[in-house]
C-alpha cells in the first residue's frame, strides 16, 4: 500500500510540474468568440457585455501581473484594457462608449 501511495503521489507531482511548465504565456487577448451583434436594449445582451467587461478587467490584471514589474502594473493594465476593448468592439458591434459605460457600471 505504501508503494502505491508513493507512486500515485509522484505521478501527481510530475503531472502538476508538467502543467506548470507548459502553461501558456501571458497574453492580452480575449478568447475567440463568434461574431455576434449585441442589442443593448435586450437584458441578455447587456448581461453579456457586462460579463465580457468583467473578463477584460480580470485578463488585464493577470496579464500585467505576469508581464510587468510591480511599478508599471497600472500602466500595463490600462494598455491591455484598451486592446481588449477594441477586440470587444469588433466582436460585438458595440461602441467604445458603450463598453466604457458598462465598465463604469461594473466598478
N, C-alpha and C positions, 0 to 999 in steps of 0.2 A: 504494500500500500504506500509506503514511504517513497519508493522509487517512482510510482505512478504520479504521486503528488509533485515530486521534484521535476519529472519530465513535463507535466502539464504546466507547472509554474515557469519553467524555462521556455517552453513553447509560447506561452502568453507574453513573457518578457520580450522574446525575439519578435513576435508579431507587433507589439507596441513600438519597438525600436524601428522596425521596418516602416511602419506607418508614419512615424515622426520623420524619418529620413527622406521619405518620398512625398511629403506634403507639398501642395502647390505653392509656388512663390506668391508673395503678396501682390495683388493687382487691384487696380481701381476700375473694375468693370462689373456691370450688372450681369447676372445670369441671363443667358439667352431666353427670350420670351417672344412668342409670336406677336407680330404687329397687330395691335388692337386699339381702335379709336375709342377713347373714353368720353362718354357723355356725362358731364358732371352735374347734370340735372337729375341723374339717377343715383340713388343712395349706394347701390352696389359699386358703381364706378368711382364715387367719392371715397368709399372704403378701400377700393383697390389702390387708388392714388395715395391715400394715407398710409397704407401698408408699404407701398414702394418707397415713400419718403422716409419712413422709419428704417427700412432696409438700407437706403442710401446713407443715413446717419451712422448706422452700425458698420457698414462696409468701410466708410471713410475713416472711422475711428480705428478699426482693425488694420487698415492699410497704413495709416500714419504710425501706429504703434510698432509695426514691423519694419517700416521703410525709413523712418526719420529719427534723428536724435530727439531727445525729450524737449529741447528748446524750440524746435521747429514744428512740433506736433500740430499746433493750431493752424499754422500756415498750410501744412500738408493736408489737414482735414478740409480746410476751405477749398483748396485746389481740387482735391478729389471730389468733393461735393459738387463743384461746378461741372466737372467732367461727367459725373453720374447724372446730374440734372439734364445735361444736354442729351445723354442717351435716353433718358426717360421722355423728354420732349419728342424725340424722334420715334420712340416705340409706341407712344400713345396719342400722338397728335394733340398734345396739350401745349399751352404756352408756358414760358418760363415764369410768368407772373402767377399762373395757376399753381405751379409747383412750389413757388416761394410762399404763396398763401397757405397751401396745405402744410408746409413745413412750420409756418408760424402757428397754425392751429395745433400741431403736434408737440410743440415745445412748451 
